[in-house]
Amino acid sequence: MTALQQATEVVDPVPGADAPHLPTPPDLVQLLTPEGQRLEHPDYSIDVSADELRSLYRDLALVRRWDVEATALQRQGELGIWASLLGQEAAQVGAGRALRPDDMAFPTYREHGVAWTRDVDPLHVMSLFRGSDMGGWDPLATRFNLYTVVIGAQCLHATGYAMGLQRDGAESAALAFLGDGATSQGEVNEALIWATTFDAPVVFFCQYNQYAISVPIERQSNVPLYQRAAGFGLPGVRVDGNDVLAVLAVTRAALAAAREGQGPTFIEAFTYRMGAHTTSDDPTRYRLASELEAWKLRDPIARVKAYLSRSGLADPAFFAAVDAEGDELAARLRQGVLGMADPAGTEIFDSVYAEMTPPLAQQRAEFVAYHQGFES
């Protein structure tokens, strides 16, 4: 078994097998245990049909298959870099499926699962990481903003957008995604201040995946991240980020409150980044292999599969069909990436402004002349 296969292997949970050195955090909203047992929560109840459960499983499985294929393509030199979401599928799919069609999502550079739920073609995301363009999807049509690499900046964008919704009288909300490391950035704190002061209809969804690149939470905060929200005057909720049902219920409730004029909410999705921060990172330098193995017992896909199987809501034929669809998706993505053309160098000038300015036109001309000087 290759290292990639080991990292992406879905471990079927065994009752009582949850690692004792990974205790359940206090105040954690959970509706589906790692063993695939359904729970009820007094504040976050949710009714999902068998079809919806199977659809959520399909989302999780296909998003992971996309991620595995993208990682392989990067290792083969076909993508410049890739930010894996391995292990965070439930957090992203659950939050993405909580959005209404007219809500707006503001991602970082890792929200491939959210992009999937907004019907963004995976190839449009991968073209960004290949360097073919700056992102090939239409943010207005998909209600999914372009990826933001500047840490925390999307929280300001989401807050400003939400304040615009508020002034337009729109019955929709914004959902800003961030990581635990971003909570140490000034932009995020400024966004929280503005959002709470003006009761902006925005939800801040923090995927606490245990490491801000290589820095654990004890190097960033003396309290759990969701408790920080109280200092800004907004409610904070900690949810099991590996539980797609709990994430769906909590995010749906927070977005509903935002649309109803109750202001913002801060959600901490307690999850784990099973892969590297990006393909240029080496996680073995700052975490133990035993930690990764322990978190595999909390795999977000395995618990849904266990619940579907034990409840008789899905049979082996269903899971085989999803696997086959994943293979077809991977083949399409590989073919699509290999067929991407390199952009013309002058394209970097095309979308700087709505209209070309004289200084930019001069820079473009100088760029063209410089490269023509190398032609024989």
Secondary structure, DSSP 8 states (H G I E B T S, - for coil): --HHHHHH------TT-S-TTS---TTEE-SB-TTS-B---SS------HHHHHHHHHHHHHHHHHHHHHHHHHHTTSSS-----TT-HHHHHHHHHHS-TT-EEE--S--HHHHHHTT--HHHHHHHHHTS-S--S-HHHHTB-----STTHHHHHHHHHHHHHHHHT-S--EEEEEETGGGGSHHHHHHHHHHHHTT-SEEEEEEE-SEETTEEGGGT-SS-HHHHHHHHTS-EEEEETT-HHHHHHHHHHHHHHHHTT---EEEEEE----S-SSTT--GGGTS-HHHHHHHHTT-HHHHHHHHHHHTTS--HHHHHHHHHHHHHHHHHHHHHHHT-----GGGGGTTSSSS--HHHHHHHHHHHHHHHTT--
